[in-house]
Amino acid sequence: MAEASSDRQTGGNTPTFAVLGAGSWGTALAMQLVRVSGSALLWSWEQDHVDDMIEHRVNRQFLPEAPFPDGLKLESSLQSI
């Protein structure tokens, strides 16, 4: 399991917004929230999907042409939100 800490993924910023669902719409919304607020969290129930997005900094499954902005944290645990 890839480390999903706030410090590693967002440079220490605690996200103010969380988007539940890492499909194309949820990913695009989370990316826009980062652009306007500086940080956001994108949640997916699939740990493998989250691990892949952390490793590649893009949602290769649903939005492969849009790399993640700095400040986007990825998570698969609802308890962490």
C-alpha positions in Angstrom: 0.0 0.0 0.0 1.3 3.4 -1.0 1.7 6.0 1.7 -1.1 8.5 1.6 0.0 11.1 4.1 -1.0 14.7 3.8 2.7 15.8 4.1 3.9 13.7 1.2 1.0 14.5 -1.1 0.2 18.1 -0.5 3.4 19.5 0.9 1.9 19.7 4.5 -1.3 21.5 3.5 -4.4 20.1 5.1 -7.1 19.8 2.5 -10.3 21.8 3.1 -12.4 20.0 0.5 -13.0 16.3 0.0 -14.5 14.8 -3.2 -15.9 11.3 -2.8 -15.5 9.4 -6.0 -12.5 9.4 -8.3 -14.2 9.0 -11.7 -13.8 11.6 -14.4 -16.2 14.1 -12.8 -14.9 13.7 -9.3 -11.3 14.0 -10.4 -12.0 17.1 -12.5 -13.9 18.7 -9.5 -11.1 17.9 -7.1 -8.5 19.4 -9.5 -10.5 22.6 -9.8 -10.9 22.9 -6.0 -7.1 22.7 -5.7 -6.7 25.5 -8.2 -9.1 27.8 -6.3 -8.2 26.8 -2.7 -4.7 25.4 -2.8 -5.6 21.8 -1.6 -8.3 19.2 -1.9 -8.7 15.5 -1.1 -9.9 12.9 -3.7 -11.3 9.7 -2.3 -11.8 6.3 -4.1 -12.8 3.1 -2.5 -10.3 1.2 -4.6 -6.9 1.1 -3.0 -5.2 -0.1 -6.2 -6.7 2.9 -8.1 -5.5 5.3 -5.4 -2.0 3.7 -5.4 -1.8 4.1 -9.2 -2.9 7.8 -9.0 -0.4 8.5 -6.2 2.4 6.9 -8.3 1.6 8.6 -11.6 0.0 11.8 -10.3 -2.8 11.4 -12.9 -6.1 9.4 -13.1 -5.0 7.1 -15.9 -8.3 5.2 -15.8 -10.8 8.2 -16.1 -8.9 11.4 -17.0 -5.5 10.4 -18.4 -4.7 13.6 -20.2 -4.9 15.8 -17.0 -2.0 15.6 -14.6 -2.8 16.4 -10.9 -1.9 19.8 -9.6 0.2 20.1 -6.5 -2.0 20.1 -3.4 -4.2 17.2 -4.4 -4.2 14.4 -1.8 -5.5 10.9 -2.6 -7.1 8.6 -0.1 -9.0 5.3 0.0 -9.9 5.3 3.7 -13.1 7.2 4.8 -11.7 7.2 8.4 -8.8 9.4 7.2 -11.2 12.1 5.9 
